[in-house]
Amino acid sequence: MRVLRGVDADVYFCKGASLEAVLCFIASRAGRRRKFVFRLQHDWEASPATLTGKIFGGQRLLARLFTIALRQADALFAQTRTQQQRLRTDFGLQSTVLYNSHPIPPAAPVTSATFPASRP
């Protein structure tokens, strides 16, 4: 927190649901109030149903703090229209879509070849 506050930025920008995003939000509000801008990285971040289990590993307090940061953000950016729609329907939040400069390929299926067996 000390490092983040010491930056004294005009705008604190963070991407990806994480403890770092929560700390960045707190740093933006501590002392002189600064702007906090958040950009989603994954569809799971746009739905309360997946935040706790898939993003924060069951840590409800951290998921709740992140939700507060989302609701208090000065601007929210989604990567896709799907993320934008989920933010609107699941959180009641408005966002702007900023597409990536390159297409994002579909995720490869997870197979046993993806994770080779560990060696004894």
Number of C-alpha atoms within 10 A of each C-alpha: 11 7 8 15 18 9 10 15 13 12 13 23 18 18 15 14 25 18 14 14 23 21 18 21 27 20 24 24 15 11 10 10 13 18 16 24 22 23 22 22 16 15 17 18 26 26 17 16 11 16 24 20 14 11 17 17 12 13 12 13 11 19 24 15 18 24 20 13 21 25 15 15 18 14 17 23 19 26 18 17 14 13 23 21 17 20 23 15 13 12 15 11 18 16 19 15 16 14 13 10 6 6 7 8 6 6 6 7 7 8 8 8 7 9 8 8 8 5 4 3
